[in-house]
Amino acid sequence: MDKARQNLARQIIGAKACFTSKQIAQIVKLFDFESGKLEIAKFAYDYAIDPQNYYLVNACFDFDHTKESLSRHIDSKRNSVSKGN
């Protein structure tokens, strides 16, 4: 069930291509499992119009290792942008 939700969420996020971090957090909360939440949170980061507020999405997770994984993903995205990639 989560896989179908993930596919639908990707289609919606990709089609609209501009969400606030608060909206992304609401989408992430629709998933039952941390892995599904994390996958969508990572995917949606590129579509956040206010990435400085992405801490709202990070707050959706229960486990520290998941929060750290999302933080590393965000850091890698920011680093690649600052390097011009």
C-alpha positions as CSV (number, residue, x, y, z in Angstrom):
1,M,0.0,0.0,0.0
2,D,2.8,2.4,0.8
3,K,4.4,1.8,-2.6
4,A,1.3,2.8,-4.4
5,R,1.1,5.9,-2.2
6,Q,4.7,6.7,-2.9
7,N,4.1,6.5,-6.7
8,L,1.0,8.7,-6.4
9,A,2.8,11.2,-4.2
10,R,5.8,11.4,-6.6
11,Q,3.4,12.1,-9.5
12,I,1.6,14.9,-7.6
13,I,4.7,16.5,-6.3
14,G,6.5,16.3,-9.6
15,A,3.4,17.7,-11.5
16,K,2.9,20.7,-9.2
17,A,6.6,21.2,-8.6
18,C,6.2,23.8,-5.8
19,F,5.2,22.9,-2.3
20,T,5.9,24.5,1.1
21,S,7.8,22.5,3.6
22,K,4.6,22.4,5.7
23,Q,2.7,20.9,2.8
24,I,5.4,18.3,2.3
25,A,5.3,17.4,6.0
26,Q,1.6,16.8,5.6
27,I,2.2,14.5,2.7
28,V,5.0,12.6,4.5
29,K,2.6,12.0,7.5
30,L,0.3,10.0,5.2
31,F,2.8,7.2,5.1
32,D,2.8,4.4,7.7
33,F,6.5,3.4,7.6
34,E,9.6,5.4,8.1
35,S,11.2,4.1,4.9
36,G,8.3,5.4,2.8
37,K,8.2,8.7,4.6
38,L,12.0,9.1,4.1
39,E,11.8,8.3,0.4
40,I,9.1,10.9,-0.2
41,A,10.8,13.5,2.0
42,K,14.1,13.1,0.0
43,F,12.3,13.2,-3.3
44,A,10.2,16.3,-2.4
45,Y,13.1,18.4,-1.2
46,D,13.9,19.5,-4.7
47,Y,10.3,20.8,-5.0
48,A,10.2,22.8,-1.7
49,I,9.8,26.5,-2.3
50,D,11.1,27.2,1.2
51,P,13.9,24.7,1.9
52,Q,15.0,26.8,4.8
53,N,11.9,25.4,6.6
54,Y,12.5,21.8,5.8
55,Y,13.1,21.1,9.5
56,L,9.3,20.8,9.6
57,V,9.6,17.7,7.5
58,N,12.4,16.3,9.6
59,A,10.1,16.6,12.6
60,C,7.7,14.0,11.0
61,F,10.1,11.1,11.8
62,D,10.2,9.0,14.9
63,F,13.8,7.7,14.8
64,D,17.0,9.7,15.0
65,H,18.7,7.6,12.3
66,T,15.9,8.6,9.8
67,K,16.2,12.2,10.7
68,E,20.0,12.0,10.2
69,S,19.6,10.3,6.9
70,L,17.3,13.1,5.7
71,S,19.7,15.7,7.0
72,R,22.6,14.1,5.1
73,H,20.6,14.0,1.9
74,I,19.8,17.7,2.3
75,D,23.4,18.5,3.0
76,S,24.5,16.7,-0.1
77,K,22.0,18.6,-2.2
78,R,23.1,21.9,-0.8
79,N,26.7,21.0,-1.3
80,S,26.2,20.0,-4.9
81,V,24.3,23.3,-5.6
82,S,27.1,25.4,-3.9
83,K,29.7,23.6,-6.1
84,G,27.6,24.4,-9.2
85,N,26.6,20.8,-10.0
